[in-house]
Amino acid sequence: MPAKRRGKVKRLLKDGRAEVAKLEPYAIQLLYESAEYTQPISLGVDAGSKAMGISAAAKKEELYAAEAELRTDIVDLLSAGRAFRR
């Protein structure tokens, strides 16, 4: 889960109780056992014809959002290849 306070993350890294897992998006991994506190997260996917959107949200805030543009030139490329073969 996202840390609310940046100082806590810096302290965990400095004390050696966490390590950097990924830089983009920035994520740390705890090196000690933590409590089993979990938070419900809902995942939303919008699969459109030209773009696809993904969002993960907790009760009060959005944790992750992304949008990907899908390829729309496949039909034209297949038609051009068919025309070249004729």
Backbone as JSON, one array per atom type, in Angstrom:
{
  "sequence": "MPAKRRGKVKRLLKDGRAEVAKLEPYAIQLLYESAEYTQPISLGVDAGSKAMGISAAAKKEELYAAEAELRTDIVDLLSAGRAFRR",
  "N": [[0.84, -1.18, 0.0], [0.4, 2.32, -0.55], [2.6, 4.64, 1.02], [1.77, 7.1, 3.33], [3.35, 9.06, 4.42], [6.31, 10.57, 3.44], [8.64, 10.73, 4.91], [8.68, 8.45, 6.51], [9.22, 6.43, 4.68], [11.81, 7.16, 3.83], [13.17, 6.83, 6.25], [12.86, 4.05, 6.7], [14.35, 3.05, 4.53], [16.9, 4.09, 5.13], [17.48, 2.86, 7.59], [17.78, 0.28, 6.79], [15.67, -1.45, 6.71], [14.1, -1.73, 4.55], [14.09, -2.0, 0.95], [14.68, -0.62, -2.32], [12.39, -1.54, -4.7], [11.31, -1.04, -7.28], [11.82, 1.59, -9.65], [10.09, 2.99, -11.32], [6.73, 2.68, -11.37], [7.73, 4.27, -8.32], [8.64, 2.07, -5.83], [8.93, 0.32, -2.74], [10.28, -2.5, -0.96], [9.53, -4.2, 1.94], [11.76, -5.51, 4.36], [11.19, -6.97, 6.54], [8.87, -8.85, 8.57], [5.56, -7.84, 8.4], [2.47, -6.61, 9.85], [-0.72, -8.11, 9.22], [-2.36, -6.25, 7.9], [-4.71, -5.27, 5.62], [-6.17, -3.67, 2.78], [-9.12, -3.08, 1.04], [-9.1, -3.08, -2.49], [-10.24, -1.87, -5.54], [-10.38, -2.8, -8.94], [-10.54, -1.32, -12.04], [-11.34, -1.7, -15.45], [-11.43, -0.4, -18.63], [-12.17, -1.33, -21.66], [-11.91, -0.1, -24.6], [-12.44, 0.63, -28.13], [-10.39, 2.08, -29.34], [-8.76, 2.92, -27.29], [-7.52, 1.83, -24.1], [-8.3, 1.78, -20.71], [-7.05, 1.61, -17.36], [-7.56, 1.33, -13.9], [-6.83, 1.48, -10.45], [-8.27, 1.63, -7.34], [-8.6, 2.68, -3.97], [-10.64, 3.02, -1.03], [-10.79, 5.81, -0.56], [-9.05, 7.08, -2.35], [-7.39, 7.26, -5.58], [-5.16, 4.85, -6.61], [-3.62, 3.96, -8.76], [-3.42, 4.69, -12.19], [-3.81, 4.26, -15.67], [-3.5, 4.61, -19.22], [-3.75, 3.16, -22.35], [-3.07, 3.33, -25.78], [-4.55, 1.6, -28.38], [-3.54, -0.34, -31.24], [-4.57, 0.72, -34.42], [-4.04, 0.31, -37.02], [-3.88, -2.2, -38.14], [-5.75, -3.49, -39.85], [-5.47, -2.0, -42.21], [-2.78, -2.57, -42.83], [-2.89, -5.36, -43.29], [-4.58, -5.38, -45.52], [-3.0, -4.02, -47.37], [-0.84, -5.81, -47.61], [-2.2, -7.98, -48.74], [-2.9, -6.84, -51.18], [-0.38, -6.49, -52.36], [0.39, -9.12, -52.75], [-1.26, -9.9, -54.83]],
  "CA": [[0.0, 0.0, 0.0], [1.18, 3.55, -0.59], [2.92, 5.26, 2.3], [1.22, 8.46, 3.4], [4.4, 10.0, 4.81], [7.56, 10.33, 2.75], [9.69, 10.57, 5.91], [8.69, 7.06, 6.96], [9.89, 5.65, 3.64], [13.23, 7.48, 3.92], [13.69, 6.22, 7.48], [12.94, 2.61, 6.48], [15.48, 2.79, 3.63], [18.14, 4.42, 5.82], [17.71, 1.88, 8.64], [18.0, -1.03, 6.18], [14.49, -2.29, 6.89], [13.41, -1.78, 3.26], [14.95, -1.77, -0.22], [13.95, -0.13, -3.48], [11.99, -2.65, -5.56], [11.19, -0.5, -8.64], [11.93, 3.04, -9.71], [8.94, 3.56, -12.03], [6.5, 3.63, -10.29], [8.64, 4.07, -7.19], [8.09, 1.11, -4.87], [9.91, -0.29, -1.85], [9.9, -3.79, -0.41], [9.93, -4.32, 3.34], [12.63, -6.65, 4.62], [10.76, -7.57, 7.8], [7.47, -9.27, 8.58], [4.65, -6.79, 8.83], [1.15, -7.09, 10.27], [-1.59, -8.54, 8.12], [-3.34, -5.22, 7.59], [-4.98, -5.16, 4.19], [-7.15, -2.68, 2.42], [-9.77, -3.51, -0.21], [-8.79, -2.28, -3.67], [-11.05, -2.27, -6.69], [-9.7, -2.62, -10.22], [-11.45, -1.01, -13.13], [-10.75, -1.8, -16.79], [-12.31, 0.08, -19.69], [-11.61, -1.8, -22.92], [-12.55, 0.54, -25.72], [-11.96, 0.19, -29.44], [-9.18, 2.8, -29.7], [-7.92, 3.11, -26.1], [-7.88, 0.98, -22.96], [-7.96, 2.43, -19.46], [-6.96, 0.76, -16.18], [-7.5, 2.13, -12.7], [-6.95, 0.79, -9.18], [-8.68, 2.63, -6.37], [-8.98, 2.29, -2.62], [-11.9, 3.63, -0.65], [-10.77, 7.27, -0.61], [-8.14, 7.66, -3.33], [-6.98, 6.46, -6.72], [-3.78, 4.42, -6.38], [-2.92, 3.76, -10.03], [-4.24, 4.92, -13.39], [-3.03, 4.2, -16.91], [-4.26, 4.53, -20.46], [-2.94, 2.66, -23.46], [-3.7, 3.44, -27.08], [-4.47, 0.36, -29.13], [-3.2, -0.17, -32.65], [-5.73, 0.75, -35.32], [-3.57, 0.21, -38.39], [-3.72, -3.6, -38.51], [-6.6, -3.8, -41.0], [-4.83, -1.39, -43.39], [-1.55, -3.32, -43.14], [-3.29, -6.64, -43.88], [-5.11, -5.1, -46.85], [-1.86, -3.68, -48.22], [-0.14, -7.05, -47.89], [-3.01, -8.76, -49.67], [-2.8, -6.19, -52.5], [0.96, -6.76, -52.9], [0.46, -10.51, -53.2], [-2.07, -10.1, -56.04]],
  "C": [[0.88, 1.23, 0.0], [1.42, 4.1, 0.82], [2.41, 6.7, 2.28], [2.32, 9.48, 3.69], [5.71, 9.62, 4.13], [8.7, 10.1, 3.73], [9.8, 9.14, 6.41], [9.43, 6.18, 5.96], [11.39, 5.9, 3.7], [13.87, 6.82, 5.13], [13.84, 4.71, 7.33], [14.13, 2.25, 5.59], [16.82, 3.03, 4.34], [18.49, 3.39, 6.88], [17.95, 0.47, 8.09], [16.83, -1.98, 6.38], [13.65, -2.39, 5.62], [14.44, -1.57, 2.16], [14.07, -1.33, -1.37], [13.67, -1.32, -4.4], [11.92, -2.2, -7.02], [11.31, 1.01, -8.58], [10.73, 3.69, -10.39], [7.81, 2.56, -12.08], [7.37, 3.27, -9.08], [7.97, 3.17, -6.16], [9.23, 0.56, -4.02], [9.37, -1.63, -1.38], [10.42, -3.87, 1.02], [10.74, -5.59, 3.53], [12.31, -7.31, 5.96], [9.3, -7.96, 7.69], [6.61, -8.13, 9.1], [3.32, -7.41, 9.24], [0.31, -7.4, 9.03], [-2.68, -7.52, 7.83], [-3.5, -5.14, 6.08], [-6.08, -4.14, 3.98], [-7.8, -3.12, 1.11], [-9.46, -2.53, -1.35], [-9.65, -2.79, -4.82], [-10.3, -1.91, -7.97], [-10.75, -2.38, -11.3], [-10.73, -1.05, -14.46], [-11.8, -1.35, -17.79], [-11.67, -0.29, -21.02], [-12.4, -1.2, -24.07], [-11.99, 0.05, -27.03], [-10.65, 0.87, -29.82], [-8.25, 3.01, -28.51], [-8.44, 2.2, -24.99], [-7.42, 1.69, -21.69], [-8.0, 1.45, -18.3], [-6.83, 1.66, -14.97], [-7.65, 1.24, -11.48], [-7.23, 1.84, -8.12], [-9.0, 1.99, -5.03], [-10.27, 3.03, -2.29], [-11.92, 5.14, -0.87], [-9.93, 7.87, -1.73], [-7.84, 6.69, -4.46], [-5.49, 6.13, -6.55], [-2.98, 4.33, -7.67], [-3.89, 4.02, -11.17], [-3.33, 4.89, -14.61], [-3.98, 4.12, -18.09], [-3.31, 4.1, -21.57], [-3.73, 2.8, -24.75], [-3.48, 2.14, -27.84], [-4.14, 0.64, -30.59], [-4.45, -0.23, -33.5], [-5.33, 0.58, -36.77], [-3.46, -1.22, -38.89], [-4.52, -3.95, -39.77], [-5.98, -3.24, -42.27], [-3.58, -2.15, -43.8], [-1.87, -4.67, -43.78], [-3.82, -6.45, -45.3], [-3.98, -4.78, -47.83], [-1.06, -4.93, -48.56], [-0.88, -7.94, -48.86], [-2.9, -8.18, -51.08], [-1.44, -6.46, -53.13], [1.06, -8.19, -53.41], [-0.31, -10.74, -54.48], [-1.34, -9.66, -57.22]]
}
